Every structure is written in structure tokens, then in C-alpha cells.
């Protein structure tokens, strides 16, 4: 029998979200994104999504639309990226220090986090189930292992069992690499608009089949350890003139900063001041 996915209110603490992710690999946080932000995202992204074509594979979906470069398309993405529960849990799970030595001196170094991928995913009627997969495969990371990726799926409209709600395999982030997921172990992340599924990179999941008469739409974004390559090249996806409009915290999440101990420098210095120097 499949394990039920925990549901938490938006008033939960970072510690509660992190504990659910550590335990199950995924959690639903209800009403995490407010209606004003949700409406703004639809206004900004909806027209481009309408013009987007379907995918061309069983993984990308042949009845699924995917829209990328979201930080260039909507300033409301800042409300998602900087959400205290999502960002806080990602930092709590990823920014864990590891010991290191510099000669005779012992120290502990913790990475930071950065944006890896952004997409609106719209599953249309007739779409079949997406193959269950781990997102950590993008960086070919071992499983099980430390958390290197935390991802969010915002329900932009209702996610139901019938219309393709994301299929999740609770606890699978702790499975050995040779342990394959079985269909009966999946549960669907049914959610109301504004609620979010948050999961770690080692969790098996996939888009569900849409057996309804209407599309279902979700917005996803991943945060990864800062010394991993971004899956979506944010330096190309978001022009510098747009990056400058965001607060410095988000600029650094987009890659305009350093990851300890010394990843991402330009001329042996923090690249973030370049955004102001060139404006």
C-alpha cells in the first residue's frame, strides 16, 4: 500500500517542512502562494503558454506544453523563489556544512543554493503517464545520498486524480539505486490552486495521465546546490537588464554570486557588483 503524502498548512515552520521532506521526500503545503501572485503569473505567462507547442517524447509529453525562462517572463516569480517556506527548507536541507582541511586547520564549508530550472507544465487531455524518474539524474548523483535539490510545483489550477496531478512515490528518496518504482506505490498530489508540492531531487515522481476534458497547469522551479551546473542556463534565460530589476537575494539565486568556498568568481571577485557597475 502506498504511503500517504503529508499535507501542511502555509503557517507551518521551515523545520516542519524540512522534517516531512527528510522523512517522505515530498510534502504538500496548502495555500502557499497567494491569489494575487497566482493571478499575476497567469496574466504574464498565460498568453505565451497558449502559443507553445506540445512536446515530442514520452518524457516531455506529446500532449504536454512546457514554457521556460520564467524569470524573464514574470516578475511575480520572485514571490515563488523567495517564499520563506520553500527557500527556507531548501537552504536547511542543502546548505549543510561538510568538514575540510586547509593544511593543519580544520574548517566546515557549506554550499549555498541557486535556481536550476523553471517551467510551466500544462498537461492536456489524452496525455499518458510520464515515466517515473528522479530529478537528481540531471547531475548523475548517487542514490540515496545528501539532498542536493529541492523543487516546488505550484498548482496554477486544480490538480486532481483525473486531470494529471503529479504522481509521487513517498519515501523513494531513500531507496537504493537499483530499486525500481512500482505503479501501485504512487500517490497523486491532488491540490487546490495556490497549493504546492515540494520534493527533493531523489524522489521518484512523474506527471499523471490526463483523463479529463480540460488541461491542468503547474509551475515548477528547482533550487540546487550552488556548485552544481544549472539545468536551465539562467544566464541566457534571464537577460542582465531583467536580473537587475530583482532584489540582490534573487540575483544571487540566479547565479550572480559566489558559492563557498570559491565557485563562480569573475576576476577573483564576487560577480554581483557587475550588475550595478554596468547599469
FENQUIFEN-V375503 format. One record per pair of residues at least 4 apart in sequence whose C-alpha atoms are under 8 Angstrom apart, sorted by sequence separation. I is the first residue (numbers start at 1). J is the second residue. D is the distance in whole Angstrom. If there is no record, write none. Layout:
i=<I:I>
j=<J:J>
d=<D:D>
//
This chain:
i=<8:12:13:14:15:16:17:18:19:20:21:33:34:35:36:37:38:39:40:41:42:43:45:46:47:48:56:57:58:60:61:69:70:71:76:77:78:79:82:83:84:85:86:87:88:89:90:91:92:101:102:123:133:136:137:141:155:159:160:161:171:175:181:182:191:199:224:230:233:234:235:238:239:240:241:242:246:247:248:249:250:251:252:253:258:259:265:266:271:272:273:274:275:12:20:21:33:41:55:56:57:81:82:83:90:101:102:136:159:160:191:210:232:235:238:246:251:252:258:259:265:266:20:21:55:56:71:81:100:101:159:210:224:251:252:258:264:265:20:54:55:70:71:99:100:159:244:257:258:264:54:55:99:100:189:243:257:8:54:55:99:100:172:255:17:54:55:98:99:54:55:97:98:53:54:97:98:136:169:258:52:53:97:136:257:258:6:52:96:97:257:52:95:96:170:256:257:49:95:169:170:256:49:94:95:169:170:49:94:95:168:169:5:8:10:48:94:167:168:235:6:7:8:9:10:167:168:188:234:235:252:5:6:7:8:9:10:91:167:168:234:251:5:6:7:8:9:10:91:166:167:5:7:9:90:165:166:181:165:166:45:165:165:161:173:45:160:161:173:174:44:45:144:145:160:161:173:44:143:144:159:160:172:173:143:144:159:160:172:173:244:143:144:158:159:171:172:227:244:41:143:144:158:159:170:226:143:158:159:169:170:41:129:132:142:157:158:168:169:240:244:40:41:155:157:168:169:227:155:156:157:168:226:125:155:156:167:168:241:37:154:155:166:167:123:154:155:166:167:123:154:155:166:167:37:154:165:166:153:154:164:165:152:153:164:165:152:153:163:164:33:152:163:164:33:71:151:152:161:162:163:164:70:150:151:162:163:69:70:132:150:151:162:163:68:69:70:150:151:162:163:68:149:150:163:165:67:68:94:148:149:163:164:66:67:94:147:148:163:66:67:93:94:147:65:66:93:94:147:65:66:64:65:145:159:64:65:144:158:64:65:90:143:157:158:63:64:90:156:157:63:156:157:63:155:156:63:64:155:156:63:154:155:62:136:153:154:61:86:135:136:153:154:61:134:135:152:153:17:134:135:152:153:61:134:135:151:152:14:60:133:134:151:152:14:18:49:59:133:134:151:13:14:17:58:59:132:133:150:151:12:58:132:133:149:150:14:15:18:132:149:150:10:14:18:131:149:130:131:148:149:129:130:148:14:129:130:129:130:128:129:128:127:128:126:127:126:127:125:126:124:125:126:123:125:125:125:139:124:125:124:123:124:122:123:138:122:123:122:121:122:120:121:120:121:120:121:119:120:118:119:118:119:117:118:117:118:116:117:115:116:117:115:116:115:116:114:115:113:114:113:114:86:113:114:112:113:116:117:42:111:112:116:117:118:111:115:116:117:111:114:116:116:38:116:115:33:94:95:94:90:114:115:114:115:81:113:114:115:114:26:26:25:24:25:113:24:25:112:23:24:25:111:112:24:111:110:111:109:109:38:35:34:28:30:31:33:30:31:32:33:28:31:32:33:30:31:32:5:30:31:69:72:3:4:29:30:71:72:2:3:28:29:71:72:2:3:28:29:69:78:82:28:29:69:81:27:28:72:26:27:75:26:27:78:26:25:26:25:21:25:26:21:25:21:2:3:5:1:2:4:1:2:3:5:2>
j=<12:16:17:18:19:20:21:22:23:24:25:37:38:39:40:41:42:43:44:45:46:47:49:50:51:52:60:61:62:64:65:73:74:75:80:81:82:83:86:87:88:89:90:91:92:93:94:95:96:105:106:127:137:140:141:145:159:163:164:165:175:179:185:186:195:203:228:234:237:238:239:242:243:244:245:246:250:251:252:253:254:255:256:257:262:263:269:270:275:276:277:278:279:17:25:26:38:46:60:61:62:86:87:88:95:106:107:141:164:165:196:215:237:240:243:251:256:257:263:264:270:271:26:27:61:62:77:87:106:107:165:216:230:257:258:264:270:271:27:61:62:77:78:106:107:166:251:264:265:271:62:63:107:108:197:251:265:17:63:64:108:109:181:264:27:64:65:108:109:65:66:108:109:65:66:109:110:148:181:270:65:66:110:149:270:271:20:66:110:111:271:67:110:111:185:271:272:65:111:185:186:272:66:111:112:186:187:67:112:113:186:187:24:27:29:67:113:186:187:254:26:27:28:29:30:187:188:208:254:255:272:26:27:28:29:30:31:112:188:189:255:272:27:28:29:30:31:32:113:188:189:28:30:32:113:188:189:204:189:190:70:190:191:188:200:73:188:189:201:202:73:74:173:174:189:190:202:74:173:174:189:190:202:203:174:175:190:191:203:204:275:175:176:190:191:203:204:259:276:74:176:177:191:192:203:259:177:192:193:203:204:76:164:167:177:192:193:203:204:275:279:76:77:191:193:204:205:263:192:193:194:205:263:163:193:194:205:206:279:76:193:194:205:206:163:194:195:206:207:164:195:196:207:208:79:196:207:208:196:197:207:208:196:197:208:209:197:198:208:209:79:198:209:210:80:118:198:199:208:209:210:211:118:198:199:210:211:118:119:181:199:200:211:212:118:119:120:200:201:212:213:119:200:201:214:216:119:120:146:200:201:215:216:119:120:147:200:201:216:120:121:147:148:201:120:121:148:149:202:121:122:121:122:202:216:122:123:202:216:123:124:149:202:216:217:123:124:150:216:217:124:217:218:125:217:218:126:127:218:219:127:218:219:127:201:218:219:127:152:201:202:219:220:128:201:202:219:220:85:202:203:220:221:130:203:204:220:221:84:130:203:204:221:222:85:89:120:130:204:205:222:85:86:89:130:131:204:205:222:223:85:131:205:206:222:223:88:89:92:206:223:224:85:89:93:206:224:206:207:224:225:206:207:225:92:207:208:208:209:208:209:209:209:210:209:210:210:211:210:211:210:211:212:210:212:213:214:228:214:215:215:215:216:215:216:231:216:217:217:217:218:217:218:218:219:219:220:219:220:219:220:220:221:220:221:221:222:221:222:221:222:223:222:223:223:224:223:224:223:224:224:225:198:225:226:225:226:229:230:156:225:226:230:231:232:226:230:231:232:227:230:232:233:156:234:234:154:224:225:225:223:252:253:253:254:221:253:254:255:255:168:170:170:170:171:259:171:172:259:171:172:173:259:260:173:260:260:261:260:261:194:194:194:189:191:192:194:192:193:194:195:191:194:195:196:194:195:196:170:195:196:234:237:169:170:195:196:237:238:169:170:195:196:238:239:170:171:196:197:237:246:250:197:198:238:250:197:198:242:197:198:246:198:199:250:199:199:200:200:198:202:203:199:203:200:184:185:187:184:185:187:185:186:187:189:187>
d=<6:6:7:6:6:6:6:6:6:6:4:7:6:6:6:6:6:6:6:6:5:7:6:6:7:6:7:5:7:7:8:7:6:6:7:6:6:6:8:6:5:6:6:6:6:6:6:5:7:6:7:7:8:6:6:8:6:7:6:6:7:6:7:7:6:7:7:7:6:6:7:6:6:6:7:7:6:6:6:6:6:7:4:8:7:5:5:6:8:8:6:6:6:7:7:5:7:8:5:6:6:8:6:8:8:5:8:6:7:5:7:8:7:8:6:6:6:5:6:7:5:6:7:6:5:5:6:7:6:6:5:8:8:8:8:5:8:6:6:7:5:7:8:7:5:8:7:7:6:8:6:7:6:6:7:6:8:8:6:6:4:7:8:8:7:5:6:5:6:5:7:6:5:6:7:5:6:8:7:6:6:8:4:7:6:7:7:7:5:7:6:7:5:7:8:6:5:7:5:6:7:5:8:7:6:5:8:6:7:7:5:6:7:7:6:8:7:6:5:8:8:6:6:6:6:6:6:8:6:8:7:7:5:5:5:5:6:7:4:7:7:8:6:6:6:6:7:5:7:6:6:7:7:8:8:6:5:7:6:8:8:6:8:6:7:7:8:8:8:8:7:7:6:8:8:6:4:6:7:5:7:5:7:4:7:6:5:7:5:7:6:7:6:8:5:7:6:6:7:6:6:7:6:6:7:5:5:5:8:7:8:6:8:8:7:7:5:8:5:7:8:6:7:7:5:6:6:6:7:5:8:4:8:7:5:6:5:7:8:6:8:6:7:5:8:6:6:6:6:7:6:6:5:6:7:4:7:5:5:7:6:5:6:5:4:8:6:6:8:5:8:4:7:4:7:8:6:7:8:8:4:7:6:7:5:6:6:6:7:7:6:6:5:5:6:7:8:4:7:6:8:5:6:6:7:8:5:7:8:8:5:7:7:6:5:6:7:7:6:6:7:6:6:7:8:5:8:7:7:6:7:7:5:8:7:6:7:7:7:4:8:7:7:6:8:6:6:6:8:6:5:5:7:7:7:5:7:7:5:7:5:5:7:7:5:6:5:7:7:5:6:5:6:8:6:7:8:4:7:5:8:5:7:7:6:8:7:6:8:8:8:5:6:6:5:5:8:6:5:7:4:7:8:6:6:6:6:6:6:6:8:7:5:6:7:5:6:7:7:5:6:7:8:5:7:6:4:5:8:6:7:7:5:5:8:6:6:5:8:7:4:4:5:7:7:5:6:8:5:6:6:6:8:7:6:6:6:8:7:6:4:5:7:6:5:7:6:6:4:6:6:7:5:6:6:4:8:6:6:8:5:6:7:8:4:5:7:7:5:7:5:8:6:6:5:6:5:6:6:6:5:6:7:5:5:6:5:8:7:8:6:5:4:6:7:6:7:5:5:7:8:6:8:7:8:8:8:8:8:6:7:7:5:4:5:8:7:6:7:6:8:7:6:5:6:8:4:7:6:7:8:6:6:7:8:5:7:8:7:7:7:7:6:7:8:8:5:8:8:6:7:8:5:5:8:7:4:6:6:4:7:8:7:8:7:6:6:8:5:8:6:7:5:6:7:8:8:6:6:5:8:7:4:8:7:7:6:6:7:7:5:8:6:6:7:4:6:7:6:8:7:7:7:6:7:7:7:7:7:4:7:6:6:8:8:7>
//
